[in-house]
């Protein structure tokens, strides 16, 4: 059983939804990013999404775009991103880590080489937002060979004709994008999101993680009532951007993660 499968089995046994915080690797710098990452499980994270900094993050809103720029200015590279995962794994061999980002840096490194390096570092899954289902074989095949889940995205525009293509060959979990548009751009209609998640469940047995637009403990609590996990990103990287020091960035991110986790647990 993979770390992702084990974690969702544990959440199911506990009768609760999980929290999947997103942070950007090397934001605002490598050392502070490592401290933030390593402290996420104790703060309440059940799964972790780690952003791979990229110069043209087309699906991201201003908060995550700026976090990518901060990270790149601080010297972020794919090697440093994987080093962060490797350092985390020396402390925690249970919490799943999914890398999230864009295909260009992976393609530049080479899909086979990237997957081998990611697996060796301790990566469990990949979310590549600009690699459509049905056109991702170049990455999915070596990822599967290395024991890494290539996680597919579904959205409000994913109708019943498209859904089987999204689900076929998917593994780990399904990531439901709760709004159309960029990250952090709007607050979802949680009633409509619940309806869409129920529809998608009819087509897959995979856990469903809902992301985009979830910013507060109240939002997370609403999602916890019907999704297997809630992903929160823009609100957390905004805390990094608002901090005046590394210590403050660590405290702000971990504090918000704790509040989000508390909100989700109160949904039971």
C-alpha positions in Angstrom: 0.0 0.0 0.0 1.4 3.4 -1.0 1.6 6.3 1.5 -1.3 8.0 -0.3 -3.5 4.9 0.0 -2.5 4.3 3.6 -3.3 7.9 4.5 -6.8 7.9 2.9 -7.5 4.5 4.6 -6.5 6.0 7.9 -8.8 9.1 7.3 -11.6 6.8 6.4 -11.1 4.7 9.6 -11.1 7.9 11.6 -14.3 9.1 9.9 -12.9 12.4 8.8 -11.7 14.5 5.8 -8.0 15.3 5.4 -6.2 18.6 5.0 -3.7 19.0 2.1 -1.8 22.3 2.5 0.1 23.6 -0.5 3.4 25.5 -0.1 5.9 26.5 -2.7 9.4 25.0 -2.5 12.1 27.4 -1.6 9.6 30.2 -0.6 10.8 32.6 0.7 14.1 30.7 0.8 15.4 27.1 1.1 15.9 27.1 4.9 12.6 28.7 5.8 10.8 26.5 3.3 12.3 23.4 4.9 11.2 24.5 8.3 7.6 25.2 7.1 7.5 21.8 5.3 8.9 19.8 8.1 6.4 21.3 10.6 3.3 20.8 8.6 2.2 17.3 9.9 2.4 18.5 13.5 0.4 21.6 12.6 -2.4 19.4 11.2 -1.5 18.4 7.6 -2.6 14.9 6.4 -1.2 15.2 3.0 1.2 17.8 1.5 1.3 19.5 -1.9 4.7 21.0 -2.7 4.8 23.5 -5.6 7.6 23.3 -8.2 8.6 26.9 -8.9 8.1 27.9 -12.6 8.3 31.1 -14.5 4.9 30.8 -16.3 2.4 29.3 -13.9 -0.7 30.0 -16.0 -3.3 28.4 -13.7 -2.1 30.3 -10.6 -3.6 33.5 -9.1 -1.4 36.4 -7.9 -0.5 34.9 -4.5 1.0 31.7 -5.9 2.6 33.5 -8.9 4.4 35.8 -6.5 5.5 32.9 -4.3 7.0 31.2 -7.4 8.9 34.5 -8.2 10.1 34.7 -4.6 11.4 31.1 -4.7 13.1 31.6 -8.1 14.8 34.8 -6.9 16.0 32.8 -3.9 17.6 30.2 -6.2 14.9 27.5 -6.4 15.8 24.6 -8.7 14.3 21.1 -9.2 17.2 19.6 -7.3 16.5 21.8 -4.3 12.8 21.0 -4.5 13.7 17.3 -4.3 16.2 17.9 -1.6 13.4 19.4 0.5 11.4 16.2 0.1 14.4 14.1 0.9 15.0 16.1 4.1 11.4 15.7 5.1 11.5 11.9 4.5 14.4 11.7 7.0 11.9 12.8 9.6 8.6 11.5 8.4 8.1 8.4 6.3 4.2 8.4 6.5 2.9 11.7 5.3 2.3 11.7 1.6 3.9 14.4 -0.5 2.6 15.3 -4.0 4.6 17.7 -6.2 2.3 20.2 -8.0 3.2 22.3 -11.0 3.8 22.4 -14.7 5.3 20.0 -17.3 8.0 22.2 -18.7 10.6 21.7 -15.8 9.9 18.0 -15.8 10.3 17.7 -19.6 13.5 19.7 -19.4 14.9 17.3 -16.9 13.5 14.3 -18.8 10.5 12.3 -17.6 12.4 9.1 -16.9 15.2 10.9 -15.0 12.7 13.1 -13.1 10.6 10.2 -12.0 13.5 8.2 -10.8 14.9 11.2 -8.9 11.5 12.0 -7.4 10.9 8.4 -6.3 14.3 8.3 -4.7 13.6 11.5 -2.8 10.3 10.2 -1.5 7.7 11.8 -3.7 4.3 10.0 -3.7 2.4 11.8 -6.4 2.4 14.4 -9.2 -0.2 17.0 -10.2 0.8 18.5 -13.5 -1.9 21.1 -14.2 -1.0 21.7 -17.9 -0.8 18.0 -18.9 -4.3 16.8 -20.0 -5.6 13.3 -19.3 -5.2 11.2 -22.4 -2.0 13.1 -23.4 0.1 12.3 -20.4 1.5 8.9 -21.3 5.0 10.4 -21.6 5.0 11.1 -17.9 2.4 8.6 -16.6 4.3 5.5 -17.8 7.7 6.2 -16.1 5.8 7.6 -13.0 3.9 4.4 -12.6 7.0 2.4 -13.1 8.6 4.3 -10.3 5.6 3.9 -8.0 4.5 7.5 -8.3 0.8 8.4 -8.7 0.0 10.8 -11.6 -3.0 12.6 -10.2 -5.7 13.7 -12.6 -7.6 17.0 -12.4 -11.4 17.3 -12.8 -13.2 20.6 -13.0 -16.7 22.1 -13.3 -16.3 21.8 -17.1 -15.5 18.0 -16.9 -18.8 16.6 -18.2 -19.9 12.9 -18.2 -18.4 12.4 -21.6 -15.0 13.6 -20.5 -14.9 12.0 -17.1 -14.1 8.4 -18.2 -10.9 9.8 -19.9 -9.9 11.6 -16.8 -10.5 8.6 -14.6 -8.9 6.0 -16.9 -5.3 5.3 -15.6 -5.7 7.7 -12.7 -4.2 6.8 -9.4 -3.7 8.1 -5.9 -6.6 10.5 -5.8 -8.7 12.8 -8.0 -8.2 16.5 -7.6 -11.4 18.5 -8.2 -10.8 22.1 -9.2 -13.8 23.8 -7.5 -13.9 26.9 -9.6 -13.2 27.9 -13.2 -10.3 30.2 -13.5 -7.1 30.7 -11.5 -6.2 29.7 -8.0 -7.5 31.9 -5.2 -9.7 33.9 -7.6 -13.1 33.3 -6.0 -14.9 31.5 -3.3 -16.7 28.4 -4.5 -20.4 27.7 -4.3 -19.9 24.8 -1.9 -23.4 23.4 -2.5 -22.6 23.2 -6.2 -19.2 21.7 -5.5 -20.8 19.0 -3.3 -23.2 18.2 -6.2 -20.3 17.9 -8.7 -18.3 15.7 -6.3 -21.2 13.3 -5.9 -21.5 13.1 -9.7 -17.8 12.4 -10.1 -17.9 9.7 -7.3 -20.2 7.6 -9.6 -17.3 7.4 -12.1 -14.4 6.6 -9.8 -13.5 4.8 -6.6 -10.5 7.1 -6.0 -10.6 9.6 -3.1 -11.5 13.1 -4.1 -9.6 16.1 -3.0 -11.2 19.5 -3.5 -9.0 22.6 -4.1 -8.9 26.2 -5.5 -10.7 28.9 -3.5 -10.6 27.3 -0.1 -9.1 30.0 2.2 -10.6 29.9 5.7 -11.4 27.3 8.4 -15.1 27.8 7.5 -14.4 26.9 3.9 -12.4 23.9 4.9 -15.2 22.7 7.2 -17.7 23.0 4.4 -15.6 20.9 2.1 -14.9 18.3 4.9 -18.6 17.4 4.9 -18.4 15.8 1.4 -14.8 15.5 0.2 -12.0 13.1 1.2 -9.7 16.1 1.7 -9.4 19.8 1.1 -6.4 21.5 -0.5 -5.4 25.0 0.6 -2.7 27.0 -1.2 -3.2 30.7 -1.9 -4.1 31.5 1.7 -0.9 29.8 3.0 1.5 31.3 0.5 -0.1 34.7 1.2 1.0 34.2 4.9 4.6 33.7 3.7 4.4 36.9 1.6 3.0 38.9 4.6 5.8 37.8 7.0 8.6 40.1 7.8 11.1 37.3 8.7 11.6 33.6 8.3 10.4 32.9 11.9 7.2 34.8 11.3 6.6 33.0 8.0 6.9 29.6 9.8 4.6 30.7 12.6 2.0 32.2 10.3 1.8 29.2 8.0 1.7 26.6 10.8 -0.9 28.7 12.7 -3.2 28.9 9.7 -2.8 25.1 9.0 -3.7 24.4 12.6 -6.9 26.6 12.4 -7.8 24.9 9.1 -7.4 21.4 10.6 -9.4 22.4 13.6 -12.2 23.6 11.4 -12.2 20.4 9.4 -12.3 18.2 12.5 -15.3 20.1 13.8 -17.2 18.9 10.7 -17.5 15.4 12.1 
